[in-house]
Amino acid sequence: MIKSRLCDGATIVRDSHTLKIAQLIELELKILGYRPYIVLNNLHRKKLDLNRSLKNSNCGDQTTEIYWNLFHKQIEDFRTEIQNRFGLGLVIDIHGQSHVEQRIELGYLLSSSELRKNSELINSLEYKNRSSIKSLLINHPENLKFTDLLSGEFSMGSLLNESGYASVPSKEDVAPKDSELYFSGGYNTATYGSRDGGSIDAIQIELNMNGVRDSSEKRKLFSKDFAQVLLNYLRTHYIDL
């Protein structure tokens, strides 16, 4: 039996309905003629946190190591295959957040205070090299700046806003205020994005509850809309699909 994670600092709150949303997004993409690579997790976070390093994922319960390895090996195998077959790619890591602000939070490995910096600093080589979309910034055919991809007209956040889902960072909401909570991206985004090399980028997506996860109808609608947003994002910045 897997022990519950009770060590100091362990996050055990469940990301409600995100598994179903991931499956619905996959279904919508398949309906549109695409075959996304998808890795799903059925273990509750109180047993194992798969958005952490192995050491920090299980509060010392080594019985879960096999599941951590299985999950992360599959992502790494898919990442390698995508890089070899297509040259470029994007990992979307879907989570749920319960912050007061009802909006989608997009994580590129920049903190909220860093997002509030001036454009010159954000567009500097230092910030670009710390980003989970470093490869896209280096290889973008239109040589876009980091601020363009964070909160420009065709950023992920702005495309989501246009579809009716408030998001940060975006053109309408460039950065969280000093008093607002925000997830900037965790272990998966840092590990499987391009910050440390390779041509596969990553964005962590933290979904709010209201209007996105709070009913079956809203989950279906969001998943359909997000599939279109994702395709538009990929067509704009990666490849003509």
C-alpha angles and dihedrals in degrees: 000000000000112000120229115253106252102155122122113281095017114146109213104165112124120238093232118219096353092117090056092046091053090051092048091050089050090050093049092050090050090050087054091052102262131118111211123195107242135183118190132194124209098177117105114242091239085070102038134357108212093186090071136072115271091256093054098037104076113028090241098309101136093188089082095056092093091057093046090051093047093052097045096041089056091052091047092048092050091045091053092047093050092048092049096044102037107016093224135049148156130230115208112198109196122206139152127241131197101201121141093250109081101219140103115265118213117201123208096161093269117119122231090255090053091050088056092058121105119277094250092060095043090051093050122113090249094062094039090054091053095052128107088223095051093128092054091050091051097043103033109136091221095044093236121188123242091252089056091057094042101047109352126121093274099037118124091251095051092048089052091048090053088054091054101265116118108227142178129245096031141119089273096043111026097178141353116265118252091260096048126094119235138175112223098187133291141219096308094050092048094045102043100032123084100259092106097034143294130080100268114103128200139207124187112219118202110192121208120221107235113081093356113053104009100092140019091247093051092048091052093047094047092048091052092047093045092052088058092045090051093050091048090050093050093045091050099045110019121021142341103260 
